[in-house]
Amino acid sequence: MRRFWQRGKPEDHVSAGEAAAAAATQPNPLPDPDPAAAAFFDVDNTMMRGASIYYFARGLAARKLFTMRDLAMFAWGQAAFRLRGTENSEHIGSAKEAALAFVAGQKVAGIVRLSEEIYDEVMADRIWHGTRTLALQHLDAGQQVWLVTATPVEVARTIAHRLGLTGALGTVAETRDGVYTGRLVGNLLHGPAKAEAVRALAAREGLDLARCSAYSDSVNDLPMLTVVGHPHAVNPDAALREHAREHGWPIHDFRTGRKVTMVALPAAAGAGALAGGVAAGIALRRHYRTS
């Protein structure tokens, strides 16, 4: 082999390098930035099959921080909530109380680390490829793409980062010196709060909401969907499907057949997911207190 490379003319490294650089053209040039437009995606049953916070709880259970009995009770509670299909102040209040228990006394870095590990282990293969393709189309058009969810913002940011999106808007817990205080900043990012978050981000980023798009599966996200100029229904529930048809909104259904395939657990509508899901944090708290 050595003799083979030594035959013929001496090696010309310069011309080889120049030829390689000349051949390294971009067949598809990067798009011009479109700073006035963005796309906003709900997470549960829109970007991901099922409830992201449930999968986070499953990851905690795998680490013995959350018992399988607690997980089963949580799953039953979310399924019942989904079947009722309604929300009231009691549900929202329960969600808020559970959220406070979820974070109180925990280090932010620990929750972030766990969310990254659990996403890779449990959530990654539950992303709807069709929805991710929609998000990538917006990125390819030079637009920002944000997740908007009631899920804790640390989990939401992990999902956005792993998907290569701009960022995430999620429920924010107050911190002090890198530790959660047990209080929320504002309230759960749910229903009308999602619309307010989109408005606030638009003001900060200089977005024209009339040129922005939003995607969701739930009629509970109508406030967010109607605040933008281009609303879309993705894997919609019956009420949202009807609303989308009446108003001529695009409908994207990536499920098999017309009925929802229940994968592990259906995402509970709106804040119900957080009400049960953050109970995982209670188990985490108990673990650290007793260890």
C-alpha positions as CSV (number, residue, x, y, z in Angstrom):
1,M,0.0,0.0,0.0
2,R,2.9,2.4,0.8
3,R,4.5,1.8,-2.6
4,F,1.2,2.5,-4.3
5,W,0.9,6.0,-2.7
6,Q,4.5,6.8,-3.5
7,R,4.2,6.2,-7.3
8,G,3.5,9.0,-9.7
9,K,3.7,12.7,-9.1
10,P,4.3,14.1,-5.6
11,E,1.2,14.8,-3.6
12,D,-0.2,18.3,-4.0
13,H,-2.0,19.0,-0.8
14,V,-2.8,22.6,-1.7
15,S,-4.7,21.9,-4.9
16,A,-6.5,19.0,-3.2
17,G,-7.7,21.2,-0.5
18,E,-8.7,24.0,-2.9
19,A,-10.7,21.5,-5.0
20,A,-12.5,20.1,-1.9
21,A,-13.4,23.6,-0.8
22,A,-14.7,24.6,-4.2
23,A,-16.9,21.5,-4.3
24,A,-18.4,22.2,-0.9
25,T,-21.2,24.4,-2.2
26,Q,-24.6,24.7,-0.6
27,P,-27.2,23.3,-2.9
28,N,-29.9,24.9,-0.7
29,P,-28.8,28.3,0.6
30,L,-30.0,29.3,4.0
31,P,-33.2,31.3,3.9
32,D,-33.3,35.0,4.7
33,P,-34.4,35.5,8.3
34,D,-38.1,36.3,8.7
35,P,-37.9,38.2,12.1
36,A,-41.6,39.2,12.1
37,A,-43.1,35.7,11.9
38,A,-43.0,32.7,14.2
39,A,-44.8,29.5,14.9
40,F,-46.1,28.3,18.2
41,F,-46.7,24.6,19.0
42,D,-48.5,23.0,21.8
43,V,-46.7,19.8,23.1
44,D,-49.0,17.1,24.4
45,N,-50.8,15.2,21.6
46,T,-49.6,18.0,19.2
47,M,-45.9,17.6,19.1
48,M,-45.8,14.4,21.2
49,R,-48.0,11.4,21.5
50,G,-49.4,11.5,25.0
51,A,-48.5,13.7,28.0
52,S,-44.9,14.9,28.4
53,I,-45.2,15.2,32.1
54,Y,-46.5,11.6,32.3
55,Y,-43.4,10.4,30.5
56,F,-41.3,12.4,33.0
57,A,-43.0,10.6,35.8
58,R,-42.3,7.3,34.1
59,G,-38.6,8.2,34.0
60,L,-38.7,9.0,37.7
61,A,-40.4,5.6,38.4
62,A,-37.6,3.9,36.5
63,R,-35.1,5.6,38.9
64,K,-37.1,4.4,41.9
65,L,-38.1,8.0,42.7
66,F,-41.7,7.3,41.9
67,T,-43.5,4.0,42.7
68,M,-45.4,2.1,40.1
69,R,-48.5,2.3,42.3
70,D,-48.3,6.1,42.2
71,L,-47.8,5.9,38.5
72,A,-50.8,3.8,38.0
73,M,-52.9,6.1,40.2
74,F,-51.7,9.1,38.2
75,A,-52.5,7.4,34.9
76,W,-56.0,6.6,36.1
77,G,-56.6,10.1,37.2
78,Q,-55.5,11.6,33.9
79,A,-57.6,9.1,31.9
80,A,-60.7,10.0,33.9
81,F,-60.0,13.7,33.4
82,R,-59.6,13.2,29.7
83,L,-62.9,11.4,29.5
84,R,-64.7,14.1,31.4
85,G,-63.3,16.6,29.0
86,T,-64.1,19.6,31.2
87,E,-62.0,21.9,33.4
88,N,-63.0,24.0,36.4
89,S,-61.4,26.1,39.1
90,E,-61.0,23.1,41.4
91,H,-58.9,21.3,38.7
92,I,-56.8,24.4,38.1
93,G,-56.3,24.9,41.9
94,S,-55.2,21.3,42.3
95,A,-52.8,21.6,39.5
96,K,-51.3,24.7,41.1
97,E,-50.9,23.1,44.5
98,A,-49.3,20.0,42.9
99,A,-46.9,22.2,40.9
100,L,-45.7,23.9,44.1
101,A,-45.0,20.5,45.7
102,F,-43.2,19.4,42.5
103,V,-40.5,22.0,42.7
104,A,-40.2,23.1,46.4
105,G,-36.7,22.6,47.7
106,Q,-35.3,21.0,44.5
107,K,-32.2,22.2,42.7
108,V,-32.9,23.5,39.2
109,A,-29.8,21.7,37.8
110,G,-31.1,18.4,39.1
111,I,-34.5,18.8,37.4
112,V,-32.8,19.9,34.1
113,R,-30.5,16.9,34.2
114,L,-33.4,14.5,34.8
115,S,-35.5,16.0,32.1
116,E,-32.6,15.6,29.6
117,E,-32.1,12.0,30.5
118,I,-35.8,11.1,30.5
119,Y,-36.4,12.8,27.2
120,D,-33.7,10.7,25.5
121,E,-35.0,7.5,27.2
122,V,-38.7,7.8,27.0
123,M,-39.9,10.8,25.0
124,A,-37.8,11.0,21.9
125,D,-39.5,8.2,20.0
126,R,-43.0,9.6,20.8
127,I,-42.6,12.8,18.7
128,W,-45.1,13.1,15.9
129,H,-42.8,13.2,12.8
130,G,-45.5,15.0,10.9
131,T,-45.7,17.8,13.4
132,R,-42.0,18.1,13.6
133,T,-41.9,18.4,9.8
134,L,-44.3,21.3,10.1
135,A,-42.0,22.9,12.7
136,L,-39.0,22.4,10.5
137,Q,-40.8,24.0,7.6
138,H,-41.1,27.2,9.6
139,L,-37.4,27.0,10.6
140,D,-36.5,26.5,6.9
141,A,-38.5,29.7,6.2
142,G,-36.3,31.6,8.6
143,Q,-38.9,31.8,11.3
144,Q,-38.7,31.2,15.1
145,V,-40.4,28.1,16.4
146,W,-41.6,28.0,20.0
147,L,-43.2,25.3,22.2
148,V,-46.1,26.6,24.4
149,T,-47.2,24.2,27.2
150,A,-48.4,23.9,30.8
151,T,-45.5,21.5,31.3
152,P,-42.7,22.9,33.6
153,V,-40.5,25.1,31.5
154,E,-37.4,23.0,32.3
155,V,-39.0,20.0,30.6
156,A,-40.3,22.1,27.8
157,R,-36.9,23.6,27.1
158,T,-35.3,20.2,26.9
159,I,-37.9,19.1,24.3
160,A,-37.3,22.2,22.2
161,H,-33.6,21.9,22.4
162,R,-33.6,18.2,21.4
163,L,-35.9,19.1,18.4
164,G,-33.7,22.0,17.3
165,L,-36.4,24.6,17.9
166,T,-35.9,28.2,19.0
167,G,-37.2,27.7,22.6
168,A,-40.1,27.0,24.9
169,L,-42.7,28.8,26.9
170,G,-43.8,26.7,29.9
171,T,-45.0,27.0,33.5
172,V,-42.4,28.9,35.5
173,A,-41.4,28.2,39.1
174,E,-39.7,30.8,41.2
175,T,-36.1,30.1,42.1
176,R,-33.6,31.5,44.5
177,D,-29.9,30.7,44.4
178,G,-30.5,27.8,42.0
179,V,-33.2,26.2,44.2
180,Y,-37.0,26.2,43.7
181,T,-38.8,28.2,46.4
182,G,-42.2,26.4,46.1
183,R,-44.0,29.3,44.4
184,L,-45.0,29.8,40.8
185,V,-44.2,33.0,38.9
186,G,-47.7,33.9,37.9
187,N,-49.9,30.9,37.3
188,L,-50.0,27.7,35.2
189,L,-49.4,28.4,31.5
190,H,-52.8,27.1,30.5
191,G,-55.7,28.3,28.3
192,P,-55.7,32.1,28.2
193,A,-52.3,32.3,29.8
194,K,-50.8,30.7,26.7
195,A,-52.2,33.5,24.6
196,E,-50.7,36.1,27.0
197,A,-47.3,34.3,26.8
198,V,-47.4,34.5,23.0
199,R,-48.4,38.2,23.1
200,A,-45.6,39.0,25.5
201,L,-43.0,37.1,23.4
202,A,-44.2,38.8,20.3
203,A,-43.7,42.2,21.9
204,R,-40.2,41.2,23.0
205,E,-39.2,39.7,19.7
206,G,-40.9,42.2,17.4
207,L,-43.3,39.6,15.9
208,D,-46.3,40.5,13.8
209,L,-48.9,38.1,15.3
210,A,-51.0,38.4,12.1
211,R,-48.1,36.7,10.3
212,C,-47.6,34.0,13.0
213,S,-48.9,30.5,13.1
214,A,-50.1,28.3,16.0
215,Y,-50.7,24.6,16.3
216,S,-52.7,22.6,18.9
217,D,-54.8,19.5,19.4
218,S,-57.2,20.9,22.0
219,V,-60.1,23.3,22.0
220,N,-58.7,24.6,25.3
221,D,-56.0,26.3,23.3
222,L,-58.4,28.5,21.3
223,P,-57.1,31.6,23.0
224,M,-53.6,30.9,21.6
225,L,-54.9,29.7,18.2
226,T,-57.0,32.8,17.7
227,V,-54.3,35.3,18.7
228,V,-52.3,34.5,15.6
229,G,-53.1,35.0,11.9
230,H,-52.6,31.3,10.9
231,P,-54.1,28.8,13.3
232,H,-53.8,25.1,12.7
233,A,-55.5,22.0,14.3
234,V,-53.2,19.0,14.8
235,N,-54.6,15.6,15.8
236,P,-57.7,17.7,17.0
237,D,-60.3,16.7,19.6
238,A,-63.9,16.7,18.4
239,A,-64.6,20.2,19.5
240,L,-61.5,21.7,17.9
241,R,-62.0,19.8,14.7
242,E,-65.5,21.2,14.4
243,H,-64.3,24.7,15.1
244,A,-61.5,24.4,12.6
245,R,-63.9,23.2,9.9
246,E,-66.3,26.0,10.6
247,H,-63.5,28.6,10.3
248,G,-61.6,27.0,7.4
249,W,-58.5,26.3,9.4
250,P,-56.0,23.7,8.2
251,I,-56.4,20.3,9.9
252,H,-53.4,18.0,10.2
253,D,-54.1,14.5,11.6
254,F,-51.1,12.2,12.0
255,R,-52.9,9.5,13.9
256,T,-53.7,6.1,12.5
257,G,-57.3,6.2,11.3
258,R,-59.8,8.6,12.6
259,K,-59.7,7.6,16.2
260,V,-57.0,8.5,18.6
261,T,-54.5,5.7,19.3
262,M,-53.9,5.8,23.1
263,V,-50.1,5.6,23.5
264,A,-49.2,4.8,27.1
265,L,-51.6,7.5,28.3
266,P,-53.6,10.2,26.5
267,A,-52.6,13.7,27.3
268,A,-55.1,15.2,29.8
269,A,-56.8,18.3,28.5
270,G,-55.0,21.5,29.6
271,A,-53.9,21.8,33.2
272,G,-55.1,18.4,34.2
273,A,-51.9,16.9,32.9
274,L,-49.9,19.1,35.3
275,A,-52.2,18.5,38.2
276,G,-51.4,14.8,38.2
277,G,-48.0,14.8,36.6
278,V,-46.2,17.1,39.0
279,A,-47.1,14.6,41.7
280,A,-43.9,12.9,40.5
281,G,-42.0,15.8,42.1
282,I,-43.5,14.9,45.5
283,A,-42.0,11.5,45.3
284,L,-38.7,13.1,44.3
285,R,-38.9,15.4,47.3
286,R,-39.6,12.5,49.7
287,H,-36.7,10.6,48.2
288,Y,-34.2,13.4,48.9
289,R,-35.6,14.0,52.4
290,T,-35.1,10.4,53.4
291,S,-31.8,9.8,51.6
